[in-house]
């Protein structure tokens, strides 16, 4: 299917240029000389573009104002700003507010083509991640934790609260079959971390030396078989969620090392000398906490 490009510039020749060039490249191009005309086209549900290319300085509204209107309409597509050389700093500021990139006038056609391809490629990948997130949310809805008793209702409410929390260490407790893994995945796939990895490991299945290497990674030569450096699961899960099952099977020494990481969000690979950080990592251990309460899942399963 052809990709659709919206171009808005108060100079008609710019829209004509984009239409002539990009339609030969296989794009569908809608050119507007007025930002309000673009907004009216969206309001009339004439179909959404894959990319919006807009001039920065226009009589009716500037490019940043147009971005704000598009955001109000929940139009989540890449926006490329066109600007004169003297206004590049303004375009850079627009990028800080969410624009994908900018083009300097007079527009270099090859640069324009390359930028559009990149925008569409990255946007497509982003949409795929959102689709995966949506599908996972359907598989792990908070209301999927069944039960009407007060404790179960409280667990669902706590998960909803935790889904909006950032950099939160969560501990789930309970006997086998009480839903610790389900609660952890429900939390992950209903949070902003859902587009990143959910990584889990059974701590009881590995001896301490292997478990430490799996968690923290290692540098080349750290031990006999370490022929290359390797990322640990903490690095792999950065930005997502790491679920550690059966953490009580760890030795006290390894538990202390893990606790140090949880407190500082810094760690060091085996054999390494450089501290690394994982500021975006949410660690889900084996227990469900909010700031004041602990919930033992054995106690909240409806009988």
Secondary structure, DSSP 4 states (H G I P E B T S, - for coil): ---EEEEE-SSHHHHHHHHHHHHHTT-EEEEESSHHHHHHHHHTT----SEEEEES--SS--HHHHHHHHHHTT--SEEEEEEEGGGHHHHHHHHHTT--EEEEESPPHHHHHHHHHHHHHHHHHHHHHHHHHHHHHHHT-GGGS---SHHHHHHHHHHHHHHT-SS--B--B-STTSSHHHHHHHHHHTSGGGGS-EEEEEGGGS-HHHHHHHHH-B-TTSSTT--S-B--HHHHTTTSEEEEE-GGGS-HHHHHHHHHHHHHSEE--BT--S-EE-TTPEEE-S-EE-SS-EEBHHHHS--
